[in-house]
Amino acid sequence: MNYETVIGLEVHVELKTEAKVFCGCAARFGSEPNTHVCPGCLGMPGALPVLNKKAVELCIKAGLALQCRIAPFSRFDRKQYFYPDLPQAYQITQDDLPLCTGGKLKIVNPGGEERIIRINRIHLEEEAGRTYHSGIGATGYSLLDFNRSGLALIEIVTEPDLRSPAEARIFLEKLQEILRYVEVSDCKMEEGSFRCDANISVHPAGSQEFGRRMELKNLNSFKAIQAALAYEENRLGSLLAAGTPPVQEESRGWDETRGMTFFMRPKEKASDYRYFPDPDLPPLVIAEEWVEKIREDLPELPEEKKNRYMKEYGLSAQDADLLGGSRETAEFFEATLRLYPGEAKTVANWVMGEFARLLNLEKLTPAQSKLKPEALAAMLQMIDAGEISGKIAKTVFEEMFYSGKSPREIVEEKGLVQISDESQLAALVRGILAKHPGPVADYRAGKTKALGFLVGQVMKETKGKANPGLVNKLLREELEK
Ligand SMILES: [Zn+2]
């Protein structure tokens, strides 16, 4: 029997705010434990929440980037449960009236098919603290760090529109790309600022009814998400095939080392949390003008950018995708292009080639690099003017990358100027021909391949500095005399 898989995602994203969402404590990752705390985010009696406007703005920004409707009226609720890292014993979140609803994100699945994944909602909430468990049983203990307690968080909930683990992964990568683009979050999975729970069910193909849902928790890499979903897809398929479908909805964890999911607890229902409107916070009323202002300030989104690169610069879809995928890369590419009047494809090749290679090697982003668009543009102009060869340019580029010097400085310091002096090269060419009578005879006998060898010899002699076009021309002239 054939089965169909249905996947929906809940993505938690920490917002890039200076302060926490309901108090003035600094929102910083990696500080000493419990150094960014106050009575508010420690849940002391009597402390009152004050909403951070920047957090609301970033939530709206995320909503607009994902084509959501922004609610003019929304509300904060208390979600009540006990956990040691939740000092108030409730989390302030949004239940029935979220800030953003009804968005969508387009992906292209592994089969090359375009798919629209609907976003059910995006709501604003606060982060819990962090528990560090050490040891087990009576000998173990746990440590609590409340620096994270009260950080501004959004939860993005998709409709169950994804149909395979691979689609889920592609969606998440795309979502991360967009949220970074609009600077809502740094979306670092390894630091926990981008986290995902996945709901999955499997049913016989053609059936109108979805299977029982399993919620996979604590998936902390794209690889883990795809692997856990694939495992669960298989497990649920086997249960159906054996005629023993799951009897309840479950929350399940992912065991990375064993490569399998495991039962944690039956899935809790919304009613278990006894949501009710937070009496300490007034309803959130958003002026339309503010939303429009945020919309106007949104940067060009990756999708629009890629289309423009293809149309305006004639780049291939793949190149446009690579360049447009990260905002910093796109900005570097465009800034260089503004200074360099030549082909966009030439700039694209350097940015995607040598630049990407060195950035990767040094684990830097384009903005962190010492190499600036001005330097790349100047170097490309020197190539065009015949001052340096393409081969030498690679050396110059690497030197610019590490030292931040201008290409002219480097070329002068290292004596890398291309030899384009015809009489100097002609003498060199004659010398090489005299040294290699064999290939010369070959060439004259019609084996034109010998020319490549001779060009190579001249380049070697000049350490790559000879103008290759000129060397070719001079060699031919001499050989055909
Ligand atoms: Zn605080």
Boltz pocket constraint, residues with backbone or C-beta under 6 A from the ligand:
constraints:
  - pocket:
      binder: B
      contacts: [[A, 20], [A, 23], [A, 24], [A, 25], [A, 36], [A, 37], [A, 38], [A, 39], [A, 40], [A, 41], [A, 42], [A, 149], [A, 150]]
      max_distance: 6.0
